[in-house]
C-alpha cells in the first residue's frame, strides 16, 4: 500500500500526544463553534491542569514554560512570532 509517508511512519488513526479529539459529553459534536463556525467534531482538545482548551482547525499550539500547551489563533501566533523576531520576547 502506498501512503505517501516515509517508511515506518504510521497512519494517524490515534490521538496526538498534545491535541486529542474533541469529545465532551456536555457539548454536542454537531454544534458550531462560536470562534470558527465549524462543528466541534472537527476540533481538538488540549488537557490542562484546570479543565482544558478547545483547538479550532488552523490553530497553532504553543508550549509554555510550565509544560502546558495552549492553542493560538494564527493572527496571535504570527504577532508573537514577529515580536520575538524583533527581540521583544
N, C-alpha and C positions, 0 to 999 in steps of 0.2 A: 504494500500500500504506500502510495506517495502522499506525504502530508505537507511537504514544503518546509519541514523543520529540520534542524541539524540532527544527526544521528544521536540516539539516546535521549532526546528530549520528548517528553510525554505530551499527550493531548491534555488540555487544561479542562478536565471534566470535574475537578475538585475545586474547592475554595482556595483562595490565596492565603499566604501567611499573615498578611496585614488586613486586606479587604476581603470580607466574606460576602456571601449573598445576603441581600436584604430580605429577611423573613422575620416578621414580628406578628404575634397573634392579635395585637391590638390595632394593627394597621393593615387594611386590605391591600393586597398587591396590585389590584386593578385601579386604585385611586391615583389621581395625578398629583405629582409633586408640586408644591407651591413655588419652588425655586426654578425648576426647569420645564415643568409641564409633562414630563414623561412619567409612565406608570412606575410604581415602586418595584414591580417585578424586574425593571431594568436597572435598579440601583444596587449599590453595595452598602456594607456596614462595617465600621471600624469599632471594635470593642474599646472601651475606655474605662478608667478607674470608676467613674460615676456615669453609668448608662453607656452611651456610645455616640457615634456620629454617622449620619446618613451621607453616602457618597453618590453624587449625581454623575451620570455619564459625562466624561470630559473633565472631571475634577482632577487636580494634581494632588498627590499625597506628600505631605511634609512631615519629616521626622523632627521632633524637638528634643532638647537636651535630656529630659527625664525619661526618654524611651517611648514616649507616647507619639502617636501619629494623628495628624489632622488632615481633613480634606480642605482643599483651597480651590476656589473658582479660578479659571485661567487668568482673568484680569488681575486678581490679587497676587497670584503666583508670579506673573511677569513683573508686576510692580515691585515685589520683594526682591526678585532676581536683579532688576535694574538697580535697586538701592544697594544691594550687596556688591554688585559690579562696580559701582561708583565709590565703594569704600565706606558706605554708610552703615554697614552692619557689622 
